[in-house]
Amino acid sequence: MPLSKIIIVGAGPSGLLLALLLARAGIRVELLEQTSALDTNPRASHYTAESCMEFDRAGVLDEVRAQGFTPDGVSWRRLDDDGDGGKTKTRLVMLRNAIDDDDPNSAEGRYRMVCLPLHRLGKILERRLREYHGDTAEIKYGHKVVEIGEDKERGKARVRVEKDGEGGVKEEEVHEADYVVGCDGANSTIRRKLFGEMVFPGFTWDKQIVATNMYYDFEPYDYDDSQFFVHPEHWHMVAKIQTDGLTRVTYGELGGLTYDQLKERQPAKFQAFLPGNPTPDKYRLVSFSPYKVHQRCVDKMRVGRFILAADAAHLCNPFGGMGLTGGIADVGSLYESLVGIHTGQADDSILDKYDEVRRKIWHDIINPVSSENMSRLFKYSGPDEAMEKDPFFKMVSRMQNPKEGEDEPPNPGLPSLRYDMTQHYFR
């Protein structure tokens, strides 16, 4: 029997993307968001080929490319004293996007990494989703989920929401659907209602991260579009995220500091590791967002008629974009699962398979790879030791500098974070 409606909680990029995919497939969706507008805090901005494939399926890839840009690649650099009060920032290794050598109409060219701030992606998805408003999609801001339940006899999931009524008086409503999908982020209400307030297996790093957006003239310093700096204290990332020069600077900090303490330390941090050792009058700080860093995954991404995806289900540090890519890959797998149920090509058990494969991908790939992406920036005494001991750096160095008489070693790449759920359709 076709699905009558899916409720998605959370209008972040994962919730918006899933809603758009389902609406395009003719499945009615209701998107509930507790805030009044899209989130504009500094967040991820780089989308790998796997993410671009999902954007293409949702019909937004061309617009994402038109508004964003293709970065030249990513490098890892040293940050050493130059003996004259400055810092040297020599590249250790680099992985390039050879955009000039590839046919942009080929699959490789079409799905090459693209960069666009996440809130701008959200605006694209929201605008496209509104094209289905009143037909197969509704977006309801200011709707906060306060309770969940399930009617097993009728085969329905329900949520009780709180919203502002006339004169600012709080009103409550009950919404029901065939399934409720929690895409409501790291502080997911759906996850908390399913498992409890403090249940989210994994750990929190003893370091904090500060994500900033800023404008500064990097042109004189031969910076790449994206680079990571290896240093036991001043480990950080600098990445261009807009064509107008807006730059994401994300850096590590001591654990346990308050917001005010972190904000007070920010000018000294920038002066210590940015090129030219700038004082605040030399750059424009647009946004400042410190946060704790977690490696966590739920024990179940499906409980009855409630399903979790993306940050509501699992978290990792942001270095390397594994969390963002993994969340978008969740959406693709869940979309295929729900479409299979809707069209009669799969039954409800495909959601158990979704739960199984998505958690396995987190444990086997996302968690270990993202952990190494972050720790290699600070765990060594310096870049020389990192180049000598780190397996990733040694692999990339061999690729770029093969020994005389040897062919360039192949790039093994990473196992895919995407998973084709259609292989579990009835044949």
Phi, psi and omega in degrees: 000132180301149177290140180272323180192146172242130172264130175245127180257119179110115181259042168280187183298323181291315179296317179295317181295315179297317180299317181294316179300314181293318179298318178296334179272003178084015178262125182292131180231146173235119184256118182252128180228130185285334180274174183266352183200172179293150178286134180243012179294155178300123180215194186298159184211356184249129185242120181284177179304322182295321176292319181299327177297320178289322176298321179296317179296329179275355177081021183241000186299317182298322180290321176299316179295321181294324181274337182257205178208163178263114181292156183284351180139196179221139179234162172241134188229162174269157176225086185243151172297135179265004179083359183230028178084000180245192181232141170269147186226047183294140175294138170269305176214162178213140171250116186262152167264106183277066188292333183283343186262355186245148176289117182296343180269353175285166179299319180295318180291318183294324185259017177295150182311138177231150183240129176200129179307143189299324181291333176285324171300317179302320179295321177297312181297318180297316180297318179293322180295325180294343175295340180259006184299134179084348178253286179240004183215144171224136174248125182235101175280161179070024178245105183260122178288128180241345178202153178229159178196172182219132174259095186291327180296319181270352180068044182229147169254149180222153174229141173260127183242153176247133179217164178281129176258196180297138180069018179078006179285134180288134176240155178239145178223156173246127178244141178226158183200174176294319178217152172243128180250122176272107172243034191261032164077188186299329180260032186315124173292320181299314179299316181296322179290329180282319191241346183113159186297324189249014184259105176203088189304143180135207181213165176248131180298152178276008176241155175253165176235142174243121178257126179231153166246136185204162174245129178202147182278100178270355187306318183289354192249011175055044176278150173275176178295327179218136177205147175250146180244129182267117181194136183295337179247309187259049177286138185194174178229140175233123183217128172293132182237352175218155181290344179276005177100358176301130187235136173269123173242115180242127185223157180276149179221168176294145175285155174086358179278148179280169177303313182297321178295319178295319180295323179293327182279343188303313181301319180293324178296311179300318181294330182284325188239347178279152181295140182083358179046058190286146168271164186304336179286353183262351179220166177242114178275118183269319182208154185218119187217094176278149176202157175283157185243129185236153167234098188216150176209137179293161176278343177214130175261358176222123175230104183060238181261018176246133185230142178248150178212155173058220188297338176294336183256327184204151181227151169207168179293160189275354186286115183101353174070021183292326180293313179296311181296319178297321178294318178293324176294323172306312183301315180299316179293319181292320176304311180297323179295313182291323176296320178300318177295316183299321184268358181080012178270356178207160174251185185302335184294343179296337178287332173292323177293319174305311179302315183296309187286323182291322177290324178297318178298321178296311184291322186274331186237300190298311184295307182293320183291316180294324178297318177292322179304320182278311189292332180294345180284336186227350190280346179264163179293338179177180184295330180295315178294322179299315180294329181282325191249334188283124182300322181294313180298320179295321179295312181294322179297320178294324179296320186274337183226066179296148179293153182303130180089351179259145171287156177296127180300142179292150175277112184290338180064188178250150170302150183293141172274348176279154177215127184277103181285345181294342177292348177258009172291160174296137179253000000 
